[in-house]
Amino acid sequence: MEHEANSPAKRRFTDRFHIRVLLRLLALALPIWAIPQILPKLGTAGTAYLIASLLGFAGLGFIVTHGVYLVTAKDEFQRTVHIESILWSIGVTFTVTTFWGLLETFAHIPHLGALWICPMFVVFMGLAKRLVRLRYK
Amino acid sequence: MKNRLKVLRAERDWSQADLAQRLEVSRQSVNAIETGKFDPSLPLAFKLARLFGLRIEEIFEDERS
């Protein structure tokens, strides 16, 4: 018998999480650092599409990993905490991006690239998970 | 939902971790159920009942009744 903290579902989630973080860092670093340097030399927008799609697939991987965890996790309490954290994070991310978007349009504040939305979601989810756990203590 | 988990656990001299291991859930789950902050699903409630050799209504109390 294994606790959820050591369960196969949790281990798989943690492994996938680390791979996903590496992919995301790579996918974030490439467009920001490499595109301005590579693109003028190659002279093709196709390269930008290719690199940008890395970011897209990392985002898809993020959703799939969480989905697999929710399906395979046997501990219903941990699953509930995870779901509540995702919902809180979605809510806060929507609020912040809507707020920022309106200010961008009407108050002309600096542009926030869409590629920052997913990392923002991950940070909010980490914070939400701690708060949700406190609620059940 | 009120429950007698803490008493039943104490009668058997089980820690929250012991009960969690028997239920195949985390210790946090047992704590959340025990303090009434999280209501278990029907399958988990049946598992608890089987473990203690009691009926579900002998462990959990509907506060509205």
N, CA and C atoms of all chains as a GROMACS GRO file, in nm:
protein
  606
    1MET      N    1   0.084  -0.119   0.000
    1MET     CA    2   0.000   0.000   0.000
    1MET      C    3   0.088   0.126   0.000
    2GLU      N    4   0.054   0.220  -0.081
    2GLU     CA    5   0.138   0.338  -0.089
    2GLU      C    6   0.056   0.464  -0.060
    3HIS      N    7   0.119   0.561   0.002
    3HIS     CA    8   0.055   0.690   0.022
    3HIS      C    9   0.052   0.761  -0.112
    4GLU      N   10  -0.042   0.857  -0.122
    4GLU     CA   11  -0.051   0.933  -0.247
    4GLU      C   12   0.080   1.003  -0.280
    5ALA      N   13   0.151   1.048  -0.172
    5ALA     CA   14   0.276   1.120  -0.195
    5ALA      C   15   0.378   1.033  -0.268
    6ASN      N   16   0.369   0.900  -0.251
    6ASN     CA   17   0.464   0.810  -0.318
    6ASN      C   18   0.396   0.724  -0.424
    7SER      N   19   0.271   0.754  -0.456
    7SER     CA   20   0.196   0.669  -0.546
    7SER      C   21   0.251   0.678  -0.689
    8PRO      N   22   0.227   0.573  -0.770
    8PRO     CA   23   0.274   0.577  -0.909
    8PRO      C   24   0.219   0.699  -0.984
    9ALA      N   25   0.092   0.736  -0.955
    9ALA     CA   26   0.032   0.851  -1.022
    9ALA      C   27   0.110   0.978  -0.991
   10LYS      N   28   0.146   0.994  -0.862
   10LYS     CA   29   0.219   1.113  -0.820
   10LYS      C   30   0.359   1.114  -0.882
   11ARG      N   31   0.422   0.994  -0.884
   11ARG     CA   32   0.557   0.985  -0.941
   11ARG      C   33   0.556   1.019  -1.090
   12ARG      N   34   0.454   0.962  -1.161
   12ARG     CA   35   0.443   0.991  -1.305
   12ARG      C   36   0.423   1.140  -1.327
   13PHE      N   37   0.336   1.200  -1.241
   13PHE     CA   38   0.306   1.342  -1.255
   13PHE      C   39   0.433   1.425  -1.234
   14THR      N   40   0.510   1.389  -1.130
   14THR     CA   41   0.633   1.463  -1.098
   14THR      C   42   0.735   1.450  -1.211
   15ASP      N   43   0.750   1.328  -1.264
   15ASP     CA   44   0.844   1.308  -1.376
   15ASP      C   45   0.803   1.393  -1.496
   16ARG      N   46   0.674   1.384  -1.529
   16ARG     CA   47   0.626   1.462  -1.644
   16ARG      C   48   0.638   1.610  -1.618
   17PHE      N   49   0.619   1.651  -1.491
   17PHE     CA   50   0.628   1.792  -1.456
   17PHE      C   51   0.768   1.845  -1.485
   18HIS      N   52   0.871   1.767  -1.445
   18HIS     CA   53   1.009   1.811  -1.467
   18HIS      C   54   1.042   1.819  -1.616
   19ILE      N   55   0.996   1.720  -1.692
   19ILE     CA   56   1.020   1.722  -1.837
   19ILE      C   57   0.951   1.844  -1.898
   20ARG      N   58   0.827   1.867  -1.851
   20ARG     CA   59   0.748   1.977  -1.904
   20ARG      C   60   0.813   2.112  -1.873
   21VAL      N   61   0.866   2.125  -1.751
   21VAL     CA   62   0.931   2.251  -1.712
   21VAL      C   63   1.052   2.275  -1.802
   22LEU      N   64   1.129   2.169  -1.830
   22LEU     CA   65   1.246   2.184  -1.918
   22LEU      C   66   1.203   2.225  -2.058
   23LEU      N   67   1.097   2.157  -2.108
   23LEU     CA   68   1.047   2.191  -2.242
   23LEU      C   69   0.998   2.335  -2.247
   24ARG      N   70   0.930   2.375  -2.140
   24ARG     CA   71   0.873   2.510  -2.137
   24ARG      C   72   0.984   2.615  -2.132
   25LEU      N   73   1.087   2.589  -2.051
   25LEU     CA   74   1.198   2.683  -2.042
   25LEU      C   75   1.266   2.696  -2.178
   26LEU      N   76   1.283   2.580  -2.243
   26LEU     CA   77   1.344   2.579  -2.376
   26LEU      C   78   1.255   2.654  -2.476
   27ALA      N   79   1.127   2.625  -2.468
   27ALA     CA   80   1.033   2.688  -2.561
   27ALA      C   81   1.020   2.837  -2.536
   28LEU      N   82   1.039   2.879  -2.411
   28LEU     CA   83   1.033   3.022  -2.381
   28LEU      C   84   1.162   3.093  -2.423
   29ALA      N   85   1.273   3.025  -2.396
   29ALA     CA   86   1.403   3.086  -2.425
   29ALA      C   87   1.425   3.102  -2.575
   30LEU      N   88   1.379   3.001  -2.651
   30LEU     CA   89   1.402   3.006  -2.796
   30LEU      C   90   1.339   3.127  -2.864
   31PRO      N   91   1.208   3.148  -2.847
   31PRO     CA   92   1.149   3.263  -2.916
   31PRO      C   93   1.209   3.396  -2.873
   32ILE      N   94   1.235   3.408  -2.742
   32ILE     CA   95   1.282   3.537  -2.690
   32ILE      C   96   1.427   3.566  -2.733
   33TRP      N   97   1.512   3.465  -2.719
   33TRP     CA   98   1.654   3.488  -2.746
   33TRP      C   99   1.693   3.458  -2.892
   34ALA      N  100   1.644   3.347  -2.943
   34ALA     CA  101   1.695   3.298  -3.071
   34ALA      C  102   1.631   3.360  -3.195
   35ILE      N  103   1.501   3.387  -3.188
   35ILE     CA  104   1.433   3.435  -3.310
   35ILE      C  105   1.498   3.561  -3.367
   36PRO      N  106   1.526   3.663  -3.283
   36PRO     CA  107   1.587   3.784  -3.342
   36PRO      C  108   1.725   3.757  -3.403
   37GLN      N  109   1.794   3.655  -3.352
   37GLN     CA  110   1.928   3.626  -3.405
   37GLN      C  111   1.925   3.534  -3.527
   38ILE      N  112   1.836   3.434  -3.520
   38ILE     CA  113   1.832   3.334  -3.627
   38ILE      C  114   1.756   3.383  -3.750
   39LEU      N  115   1.642   3.448  -3.721
   39LEU     CA  116   1.551   3.482  -3.831
   39LEU      C  117   1.613   3.568  -3.943
   40PRO      N  118   1.689   3.674  -3.908
   40PRO     CA  119   1.747   3.755  -4.016
   40PRO      C  120   1.842   3.675  -4.105
   41LYS      N  121   1.910   3.576  -4.044
   41LYS     CA  122   2.006   3.494  -4.120
   41LYS      C  123   1.933   3.396  -4.211
   42LEU      N  124   1.831   3.334  -4.157
   42LEU     CA  125   1.757   3.236  -4.237
   42LEU      C  126   1.659   3.302  -4.332
   43GLY      N  127   1.610   3.416  -4.288
   43GLY     CA  128   1.519   3.492  -4.373
   43GLY      C  129   1.388   3.422  -4.400
   44THR      N  130   1.338   3.348  -4.307
   44THR     CA  131   1.211   3.281  -4.331
   44THR      C  132   1.121   3.287  -4.207
   45ALA      N  133   0.996   3.314  -4.230
   45ALA     CA  134   0.900   3.318  -4.120
   45ALA      C  135   0.868   3.177  -4.072
   46GLY      N  136   0.898   3.078  -4.158
   46GLY     CA  137   0.870   2.938  -4.124
   46GLY      C  138   0.941   2.896  -3.996
   47THR      N  139   1.066   2.945  -3.980
   47THR     CA  140   1.142   2.913  -3.860
   47THR      C  141   1.071   2.963  -3.735
   48ALA      N  142   1.016   3.084  -3.746
   48ALA     CA  143   0.943   3.141  -3.631
   48ALA      C  144   0.823   3.055  -3.598
   49TYR      N  145   0.752   3.008  -3.702
   49TYR     CA  146   0.635   2.922  -3.678
   49TYR      C  147   0.678   2.793  -3.610
   50LEU      N  148   0.789   2.739  -3.656
   50LEU     CA  149   0.839   2.613  -3.600
   50LEU      C  150   0.874   2.628  -3.452
   51ILE      N  151   0.947   2.733  -3.422
   51ILE     CA  152   0.989   2.757  -3.283
   51ILE      C  153   0.867   2.788  -3.197
   52ALA      N  154   0.777   2.871  -3.250
   52ALA     CA  155   0.658   2.908  -3.173
   52ALA      C  156   0.571   2.787  -3.143
   53SER      N  157   0.569   2.690  -3.237
   53SER     CA  158   0.485   2.572  -3.216
   53SER      C  159   0.536   2.487  -3.099
   54LEU      N  160   0.669   2.496  -3.073
   54LEU     CA  161   0.726   2.427  -2.956
   54LEU      C  162   0.655   2.472  -2.830
   55LEU      N  163   0.636   2.602  -2.822
   55LEU     CA  164   0.568   2.661  -2.706
   55LEU      C  165   0.424   2.610  -2.697
   56GLY      N  166   0.360   2.603  -2.813
   56GLY     CA  167   0.222   2.554  -2.818
   56GLY      C  168   0.212   2.411  -2.769
   57PHE      N  169   0.302   2.325  -2.815
   57PHE     CA  170   0.297   2.184  -2.776
   57PHE      C  171   0.333   2.167  -2.627
   58ALA      N  172   0.420   2.254  -2.577
   58ALA     CA  173   0.452   2.248  -2.433
   58ALA      C  174   0.326   2.279  -2.353
   59GLY      N  175   0.248   2.374  -2.402
   59GLY     CA  176   0.121   2.410  -2.336
   59GLY      C  177   0.024   2.293  -2.339
   60LEU      N  178   0.018   2.225  -2.454
   60LEU     CA  179  -0.070   2.109  -2.468
   60LEU      C  180  -0.025   1.998  -2.372
   61GLY      N  181   0.108   1.979  -2.366
   61GLY     CA  182   0.164   1.879  -2.275
   61GLY      C  183   0.128   1.908  -2.130
   62PHE      N  184   0.126   2.036  -2.098
   62PHE     CA  185   0.091   2.080  -1.963
   62PHE      C  186  -0.052   2.034  -1.928
   63ILE      N  187  -0.145   2.057  -2.019
   63ILE     CA  188  -0.285   2.020  -1.996
   63ILE      C  189  -0.298   1.867  -1.987
   64VAL      N  190  -0.231   1.796  -2.082
   64VAL     CA  191  -0.240   1.650  -2.085
   64VAL      C  192  -0.185   1.590  -1.955
   65THR      N  193  -0.071   1.643  -1.906
   65THR     CA  194  -0.011   1.591  -1.782
   65THR      C  195  -0.106   1.605  -1.665
   66HIS      N  196  -0.169   1.721  -1.654
   66HIS     CA  197  -0.264   1.741  -1.544
   66HIS      C  198  -0.386   1.649  -1.561
   67GLY      N  199  -0.430   1.632  -1.685
   67GLY     CA  200  -0.544   1.544  -1.713
   67GLY      C  201  -0.514   1.401  -1.673
   68VAL      N  202  -0.395   1.353  -1.711
   68VAL     CA  203  -0.356   1.214  -1.678
   68VAL      C  204  -0.347   1.198  -1.526
   69TYR      N  205  -0.292   1.298  -1.459
   69TYR     CA  206  -0.283   1.290  -1.312
   69TYR      C  207  -0.423   1.280  -1.250
   70LEU      N  208  -0.515   1.363  -1.299
   70LEU     CA  209  -0.650   1.362  -1.242
   70LEU      C  210  -0.721   1.229  -1.266
   71VAL      N  211  -0.694   1.167  -1.381
   71VAL     CA  212  -0.757   1.038  -1.413
   71VAL      C  213  -0.695   0.925  -1.332
   72THR      N  214  -0.562   0.929  -1.312
   72THR     CA  215  -0.494   0.814  -1.249
   72THR      C  216  -0.480   0.828  -1.096
   73ALA      N  217  -0.494   0.948  -1.042
   73ALA     CA  218  -0.478   0.966  -0.897
   73ALA      C  219  -0.588   0.893  -0.822
   74LYS      N  220  -0.548   0.810  -0.724
   74LYS     CA  221  -0.646   0.733  -0.649
   74LYS      C  222  -0.698   0.809  -0.527
   75ASP      N  223  -0.619   0.906  -0.482
   75ASP     CA  224  -0.656   0.979  -0.362
   75ASP      C  225  -0.751   1.094  -0.400
   76GLU      N  226  -0.879   1.077  -0.366
   76GLU     CA  227  -0.979   1.174  -0.409
   76GLU      C  228  -0.960   1.312  -0.345
   77PHE      N  229  -0.904   1.315  -0.224
   77PHE     CA  230  -0.880   1.444  -0.158
   77PHE      C  231  -0.773   1.523  -0.233
   78GLN      N  232  -0.663   1.453  -0.265
   78GLN     CA  233  -0.555   1.519  -0.340
   78GLN      C  234  -0.605   1.565  -0.478
   79ARG      N  235  -0.692   1.485  -0.537
   79ARG     CA  236  -0.750   1.521  -0.667
   79ARG      C  237  -0.835   1.648  -0.653
   80THR      N  238  -0.913   1.654  -0.544
   80THR     CA  239  -0.996   1.772  -0.520
   80THR      C  240  -0.910   1.897  -0.503
   81VAL      N  241  -0.802   1.883  -0.425
   81VAL     CA  242  -0.711   1.997  -0.403
   81VAL      C  243  -0.653   2.043  -0.537
   82HIS      N  244  -0.615   1.945  -0.621
   82HIS     CA  245  -0.556   1.976  -0.751
   82HIS      C  246  -0.658   2.050  -0.841
   83ILE      N  247  -0.780   1.998  -0.844
   83ILE     CA  248  -0.884   2.060  -0.927
   83ILE      C  249  -0.915   2.202  -0.879
   84GLU      N  250  -0.928   2.218  -0.748
   84GLU     CA  251  -0.957   2.352  -0.694
   84GLU      C  252  -0.844   2.450  -0.726
   85SER      N  253  -0.719   2.401  -0.718
   85SER     CA  254  -0.605   2.488  -0.749
   85SER      C  255  -0.607   2.530  -0.896
   86ILE      N  256  -0.640   2.435  -0.984
   86ILE     CA  257  -0.648   2.466  -1.128
   86ILE      C  258  -0.755   2.573  -1.151
   87LEU      N  259  -0.872   2.555  -1.088
   87LEU     CA  260  -0.982   2.650  -1.108
   87LEU      C  261  -0.947   2.789  -1.056
   88TRP      N  262  -0.885   2.795  -0.937
   88TRP     CA  263  -0.842   2.924  -0.884
   88TRP      C  264  -0.742   2.990  -0.977
   89SER      N  265  -0.648   2.910  -1.027
   89SER     CA  266  -0.544   2.964  -1.115
   89SER      C  267  -0.603   3.015  -1.246
   90ILE      N  268  -0.700   2.939  -1.301
   90ILE     CA  269  -0.766   2.985  -1.424
   90ILE      C  270  -0.835   3.120  -1.397
   91GLY      N  271  -0.905   3.128  -1.286
   91GLY     CA  272  -0.977   3.251  -1.251
   91GLY      C  273  -0.884   3.371  -1.238
   92VAL      N  274  -0.774   3.351  -1.165
   92VAL     CA  275  -0.681   3.463  -1.142
   92VAL      C  276  -0.611   3.501  -1.274
   93THR      N  277  -0.574   3.399  -1.353
   93THR     CA  278  -0.506   3.426  -1.481
   93THR      C  279  -0.600   3.505  -1.574
   94PHE      N  280  -0.726   3.461  -1.582
   94PHE     CA  281  -0.824   3.534  -1.666
   94PHE      C  282  -0.838   3.678  -1.617
   95THR      N  283  -0.845   3.695  -1.486
   95THR     CA  284  -0.865   3.829  -1.429
   95THR      C  285  -0.746   3.919  -1.463
   96VAL      N  286  -0.626   3.868  -1.438
   96VAL     CA  287  -0.505   3.949  -1.462
   96VAL      C  288  -0.490   3.983  -1.610
   97THR      N  289  -0.510   3.883  -1.697
   97THR     CA  290  -0.489   3.908  -1.841
   97THR      C  291  -0.598   3.999  -1.898
   98THR      N  292  -0.720   3.987  -1.848
   98THR     CA  293  -0.828   4.076  -1.894
   98THR      C  294  -0.798   4.219  -1.850
   99PHE      N  295  -0.760   4.231  -1.723
   99PHE     CA  296  -0.726   4.362  -1.666
   99PHE      C  297  -0.613   4.426  -1.746
  100TRP      N  298  -0.508   4.346  -1.769
  100TRP     CA  299  -0.391   4.397  -1.842
  100TRP      C  300  -0.429   4.431  -1.987
  101GLY      N  301  -0.507   4.345  -2.048
  101GLY     CA  302  -0.547   4.367  -2.187
  101GLY      C  303  -0.625   4.496  -2.206
  102LEU      N  304  -0.717   4.522  -2.114
  102LEU     CA  305  -0.794   4.646  -2.122
  102LEU      C  306  -0.705   4.768  -2.102
  103LEU      N  307  -0.611   4.757  -2.006
  103LEU     CA  308  -0.519   4.869  -1.983
  103LEU      C  309  -0.429   4.891  -2.104
  104GLU      N  310  -0.390   4.781  -2.169
  104GLU     CA  311  -0.308   4.792  -2.290
  104GLU      C  312  -0.381   4.871  -2.398
  105THR      N  313  -0.510   4.838  -2.413
  105THR     CA  314  -0.591   4.901  -2.517
  105THR      C  315  -0.623   5.047  -2.486
  106PHE      N  316  -0.660   5.072  -2.361
  106PHE     CA  317  -0.710   5.206  -2.329
  106PHE      C  318  -0.612   5.296  -2.254
  107ALA      N  319  -0.517   5.236  -2.180
  107ALA     CA  320  -0.423   5.319  -2.104
  107ALA      C  321  -0.282   5.309  -2.161
  108HIS      N  322  -0.268   5.227  -2.270
  108HIS     CA  323  -0.140   5.214  -2.342
  108HIS      C  324  -0.022   5.177  -2.253
  109ILE      N  325  -0.048   5.081  -2.162
  109ILE     CA  326   0.063   5.028  -2.080
  109ILE      C  327   0.144   4.931  -2.168
  110PRO      N  328   0.266   4.890  -2.125
  110PRO     CA  329   0.348   4.800  -2.208
  110PRO      C  330   0.275   4.670  -2.243
  111HIS      N  331   0.306   4.618  -2.361
  111HIS     CA  332   0.242   4.494  -2.409
  111HIS      C  333   0.292   4.373  -2.331
  112LEU      N  334   0.198   4.284  -2.294
  112LEU     CA  335   0.234   4.159  -2.228
  112LEU      C  336   0.219   4.047  -2.331
  113GLY      N  337   0.332   3.982  -2.364
  113GLY     CA  338   0.328   3.876  -2.464
  113GLY      C  339   0.244   3.758  -2.416
  114ALA      N  340   0.168   3.700  -2.509
  114ALA     CA  341   0.081   3.587  -2.474
  114ALA      C  342   0.160   3.467  -2.423
  115LEU      N  343   0.288   3.461  -2.460
  115LEU     CA  344   0.369   3.346  -2.417
  115LEU      C  345   0.394   3.346  -2.267
  116TRP      N  346   0.364   3.458  -2.199
  116TRP     CA  347   0.382   3.463  -2.054
  116TRP      C  348   0.260   3.412  -1.977
  117ILE      N  349   0.150   3.389  -2.050
  117ILE     CA  350   0.025   3.352  -1.981
  117ILE      C  351   0.038   3.214  -1.913
  118CYS      N  352   0.097   3.117  -1.984
  118CYS     CA  353   0.108   2.983  -1.926
  118CYS      C  354   0.200   2.981  -1.803
  119PRO      N  355   0.320   3.044  -1.809
  119PRO     CA  356   0.402   3.049  -1.688
  119PRO      C  357   0.330   3.119  -1.572
  120MET      N  358   0.253   3.223  -1.607
  120MET     CA  359   0.176   3.296  -1.506
  120MET      C  360   0.077   3.201  -1.439
  121PHE      N  361   0.012   3.117  -1.523
  121PHE     CA  362  -0.085   3.020  -1.473
  121PHE      C  363  -0.017   2.922  -1.376
  122VAL      N  364   0.103   2.877  -1.413
  122VAL     CA  365   0.175   2.780  -1.329
  122VAL      C  366   0.209   2.842  -1.193
  123VAL      N  367   0.254   2.967  -1.195
  123VAL     CA  368   0.288   3.035  -1.068
  123VAL      C  369   0.163   3.051  -0.982
  124PHE      N  370   0.051   3.095  -1.044
  124PHE     CA  371  -0.073   3.112  -0.968
  124PHE      C  372  -0.121   2.978  -0.913
  125MET      N  373  -0.100   2.871  -0.991
  125MET     CA  374  -0.144   2.740  -0.945
  125MET      C  375  -0.065   2.694  -0.824
  126GLY      N  376   0.065   2.722  -0.825
  126GLY     CA  377   0.149   2.687  -0.710
  126GLY      C  378   0.101   2.758  -0.584
  127LEU      N  379   0.070   2.887  -0.600
  127LEU     CA  380   0.022   2.965  -0.485
  127LEU      C  381  -0.116   2.916  -0.442
  128ALA      N  382  -0.202   2.888  -0.540
  128ALA     CA  383  -0.338   2.843  -0.510
  128ALA      C  384  -0.336   2.711  -0.434
  129LYS      N  385  -0.246   2.622  -0.473
  129LYS     CA  386  -0.239   2.490  -0.408
  129LYS      C  387  -0.206   2.505  -0.259
  130ARG      N  388  -0.116   2.596  -0.229
  130ARG     CA  389  -0.080   2.619  -0.088
  130ARG      C  390  -0.200   2.673  -0.010
  131LEU      N  391  -0.273   2.767  -0.073
  131LEU     CA  392  -0.388   2.826  -0.005
  131LEU      C  393  -0.502   2.724   0.012
  132VAL      N  394  -0.525   2.644  -0.092
  132VAL     CA  395  -0.631   2.542  -0.084
  132VAL      C  396  -0.598   2.442   0.027
  133ARG      N  397  -0.472   2.401   0.036
  133ARG     CA  398  -0.431   2.306   0.140
  133ARG      C  399  -0.453   2.364   0.280
  134LEU      N  400  -0.425   2.496   0.293
  134LEU     CA  401  -0.446   2.562   0.422
  134LEU      C  402  -0.593   2.555   0.463
  135ARG      N  403  -0.682   2.567   0.365
  135ARG     CA  404  -0.825   2.566   0.392
  135ARG      C  405  -0.870   2.432   0.451
  136TYR      N  406  -0.804   2.324   0.413
  136TYR     CA  407  -0.842   2.191   0.461
  136TYR      C  408  -0.767   2.148   0.587
  137LYS      N  409  -0.678   2.234   0.636
  137LYS     CA  410  -0.598   2.195   0.755
  137LYS      C  411  -0.680   2.203   0.882
  138MET      N  412  -1.955   1.721   0.741
  138MET     CA  413  -2.026   1.607   0.797
  138MET      C  414  -1.950   1.555   0.920
  139LYS      N  415  -2.025   1.538   1.030
  139LYS     CA  416  -1.961   1.488   1.153
  139LYS      C  417  -1.929   1.339   1.137
  140ASN      N  418  -1.826   1.296   1.206
  140ASN     CA  419  -1.792   1.153   1.199
  140ASN      C  420  -1.720   1.108   1.326
  141ARG      N  421  -1.709   0.978   1.340
  141ARG     CA  422  -1.647   0.920   1.461
  141ARG      C  423  -1.507   0.864   1.432
  142LEU      N  424  -1.450   0.910   1.324
  142LEU     CA  425  -1.321   0.852   1.282
  142LEU      C  426  -1.213   0.862   1.390
  143LYS      N  427  -1.204   0.978   1.452
  143LYS     CA  428  -1.098   1.000   1.552
  143LYS      C  429  -1.113   0.899   1.666
  144VAL      N  430  -1.237   0.879   1.711
  144VAL     CA  431  -1.265   0.785   1.821
  144VAL      C  432  -1.233   0.643   1.778
  145LEU      N  433  -1.281   0.606   1.660
  145LEU     CA  434  -1.261   0.470   1.610
  145LEU      C  435  -1.112   0.441   1.591
  146ARG      N  436  -1.044   0.542   1.545
  146ARG     CA  437  -0.899   0.530   1.524
  146ARG      C  438  -0.828   0.512   1.658
  147ALA      N  439  -0.868   0.593   1.755
  147ALA     CA  440  -0.805   0.587   1.888
  147ALA      C  441  -0.831   0.451   1.953
  148GLU      N  442  -0.952   0.397   1.934
  148GLU     CA  443  -0.986   0.266   1.993
  148GLU      C  444  -0.890   0.157   1.943
  149ARG      N  445  -0.845   0.174   1.822
  149ARG     CA  446  -0.754   0.075   1.762
  149ARG      C  447  -0.607   0.115   1.774
  150ASP      N  448  -0.586   0.231   1.835
  150ASP     CA  449  -0.450   0.283   1.854
  150ASP      C  450  -0.379   0.304   1.720
  151TRP      N  451  -0.457   0.355   1.625
  151TRP     CA  452  -0.400   0.383   1.493
  151TRP      C  453  -0.372   0.532   1.482
  152SER      N  454  -0.261   0.568   1.420
  152SER     CA  455  -0.235   0.709   1.389
  152SER      C  456  -0.306   0.743   1.259
  153GLN      N  457  -0.310   0.869   1.226
  153GLN     CA  458  -0.371   0.910   1.097
  153GLN      C  459  -0.295   0.843   0.982
  154ALA      N  460  -0.163   0.833   0.999
  154ALA     CA  461  -0.081   0.771   0.894
  154ALA      C  462  -0.116   0.622   0.879
  155ASP      N  463  -0.141   0.554   0.992
  155ASP     CA  464  -0.178   0.412   0.988
  155ASP      C  465  -0.309   0.394   0.910
  156LEU      N  466  -0.406   0.477   0.945
  156LEU     CA  467  -0.536   0.467   0.877
  156LEU      C  468  -0.522   0.500   0.728
  157ALA      N  469  -0.441   0.604   0.700
  157ALA     CA  470  -0.419   0.643   0.560
  157ALA      C  471  -0.360   0.528   0.480
  158GLN      N  472  -0.266   0.457   0.542
  158GLN     CA  473  -0.202   0.345   0.473
  158GLN      C  474  -0.303   0.234   0.446
  159ARG      N  475  -0.389   0.208   0.544
  159ARG     CA  476  -0.491   0.104   0.526
  159ARG      C  477  -0.593   0.142   0.420
  160LEU      N  478  -0.617   0.272   0.407
  160LEU     CA  479  -0.716   0.319   0.308
  160LEU      C  480  -0.654   0.346   0.171
  161GLU      N  481  -0.520   0.344   0.167
  161GLU     CA  482  -0.444   0.377   0.045
  161GLU      C  483  -0.470   0.520   0.001
  162VAL      N  484  -0.472   0.610   0.100
  162VAL     CA  485  -0.483   0.754   0.069
  162VAL      C  486  -0.374   0.827   0.148
  163SER      N  487  -0.367   0.959   0.131
  163SER     CA  488  -0.265   1.035   0.203
  163SER      C  489  -0.311   1.066   0.344
  164ARG      N  490  -0.216   1.097   0.431
  164ARG     CA  491  -0.250   1.133   0.569
  164ARG      C  492  -0.334   1.261   0.571
  165GLN      N  493  -0.304   1.350   0.477
  165GLN     CA  494  -0.382   1.475   0.469
  165GLN      C  495  -0.529   1.447   0.441
  166SER      N  496  -0.554   1.340   0.361
  166SER     CA  497  -0.693   1.302   0.331
  166SER      C  498  -0.765   1.260   0.458
  167VAL      N  499  -0.698   1.177   0.537
  167VAL     CA  500  -0.759   1.129   0.662
  167VAL      C  501  -0.787   1.248   0.754
  168ASN      N  502  -0.690   1.339   0.764
  168ASN     CA  503  -0.707   1.457   0.849
  168ASN      C  504  -0.826   1.541   0.802
  169ALA      N  505  -0.836   1.563   0.671
  169ALA     CA  506  -0.945   1.645   0.617
  169ALA      C  507  -1.081   1.580   0.641
  170ILE      N  508  -1.087   1.448   0.630
  170ILE     CA  509  -1.214   1.377   0.654
  170ILE      C  510  -1.247   1.382   0.804
  171GLU      N  511  -1.146   1.355   0.884
  171GLU     CA  512  -1.165   1.349   1.030
  171GLU      C  513  -1.214   1.482   1.086
  172THR      N  514  -1.162   1.591   1.034
  172THR     CA  515  -1.202   1.724   1.084
  172THR      C  516  -1.331   1.773   1.019
  173GLY      N  517  -1.388   1.692   0.932
  173GLY     CA  518  -1.516   1.727   0.869
  173GLY      C  519  -1.505   1.831   0.760
  174LYS      N  520  -1.380   1.858   0.714
  174LYS     CA  521  -1.362   1.959   0.610
  174LYS      C  522  -1.375   1.900   0.470
  175PHE      N  523  -1.367   1.768   0.462
  175PHE     CA  524  -1.379   1.701   0.332
  175PHE      C  525  -1.467   1.578   0.349
  176ASP      N  526  -1.572   1.570   0.268
  176ASP     CA  527  -1.660   1.454   0.274
  176ASP      C  528  -1.612   1.348   0.175
  177PRO      N  529  -1.591   1.226   0.221
  177PRO     CA  530  -1.542   1.122   0.129
  177PRO      C  531  -1.649   1.079   0.031
  178SER      N  532  -1.605   1.022  -0.080
  178SER     CA  533  -1.701   0.967  -0.177
  178SER      C  534  -1.764   0.843  -0.117
  179LEU      N  535  -1.868   0.794  -0.181
  179LEU     CA  536  -1.936   0.674  -0.133
  179LEU      C  537  -1.842   0.553  -0.131
  180PRO      N  538  -1.763   0.529  -0.239
  180PRO     CA  539  -1.669   0.415  -0.234
  180PRO      C  540  -1.571   0.424  -0.116
  181LEU      N  541  -1.519   0.546  -0.088
  181LEU     CA  542  -1.424   0.559   0.024
  181LEU      C  543  -1.496   0.541   0.158
  182ALA      N  544  -1.619   0.588   0.166
  182ALA     CA  545  -1.697   0.570   0.290
  182ALA      C  546  -1.723   0.422   0.314
  183PHE      N  547  -1.753   0.347   0.208
  183PHE     CA  548  -1.773   0.202   0.221
  183PHE      C  549  -1.643   0.134   0.263
  184LYS      N  550  -1.533   0.181   0.208
  184LYS     CA  551  -1.402   0.124   0.243
  184LYS      C  552  -1.374   0.145   0.392
  185LEU      N  553  -1.406   0.265   0.441
  185LEU     CA  554  -1.389   0.295   0.583
  185LEU      C  555  -1.478   0.204   0.668
  186ALA      N  556  -1.602   0.189   0.623
  186ALA     CA  557  -1.698   0.106   0.697
  186ALA      C  558  -1.649  -0.039   0.705
  187ARG      N  559  -1.599  -0.090   0.593
  187ARG     CA  560  -1.547  -0.227   0.589
  187ARG      C  561  -1.428  -0.242   0.684
  188LEU      N  562  -1.342  -0.139   0.682
  188LEU     CA  563  -1.220  -0.143   0.764
  188LEU      C  564  -1.254  -0.148   0.913
  189PHE      N  565  -1.356  -0.072   0.953
  189PHE     CA  566  -1.393  -0.068   1.095
  189PHE      C  567  -1.501  -0.171   1.130
  190GLY      N  568  -1.551  -0.241   1.029
  190GLY     CA  569  -1.654  -0.342   1.053
  190GLY      C  570  -1.785  -0.280   1.100
  191LEU      N  571  -1.815  -0.162   1.046
  191LEU     CA  572  -1.937  -0.091   1.085
  191LEU      C  573  -2.015  -0.051   0.961
  192ARG      N  574  -2.137   0.000   0.983
  192ARG     CA  575  -2.213   0.054   0.870
  192ARG      C  576  -2.175   0.201   0.853
  193ILE      N  577  -2.194   0.254   0.732
  193ILE     CA  578  -2.153   0.393   0.706
  193ILE      C  579  -2.220   0.489   0.805
  194GLU      N  580  -2.349   0.467   0.831
  194GLU     CA  581  -2.420   0.560   0.921
  194GLU      C  582  -2.375   0.549   1.066
  195GLU      N  583  -2.298   0.445   1.096
  195GLU     CA  584  -2.243   0.434   1.232
  195GLU      C  585  -2.112   0.512   1.244
  196ILE      N  586  -2.059   0.553   1.129
  196ILE     CA  587  -1.935   0.632   1.129
  196ILE      C  588  -1.965   0.779   1.101
  197PHE      N  589  -2.050   0.800   1.000
  197PHE     CA  590  -2.082   0.938   0.960
  197PHE      C  591  -2.223   0.975   1.005
  198GLU      N  592  -2.235   1.102   1.042
  198GLU     CA  593  -2.364   1.152   1.091
  198GLU      C  594  -2.410   1.267   1.002
  199ASP      N  595  -2.533   1.251   0.949
  199ASP     CA  596  -2.589   1.359   0.868
  199ASP      C  597  -2.632   1.470   0.961
  200GLU      N  598  -2.566   1.586   0.949
  200GLU     CA  599  -2.595   1.696   1.043
  200GLU      C  600  -2.735   1.753   1.026
  201ARG      N  601  -2.797   1.726   0.911
  201ARG     CA  602  -2.932   1.781   0.887
  201ARG      C  603  -3.041   1.694   0.950
  202SER      N  604  -3.006   1.570   0.981
  202SER     CA  605  -3.110   1.481   1.034
  202SER      C  606  -3.131   1.502   1.184
   0.00000   0.00000   0.00000
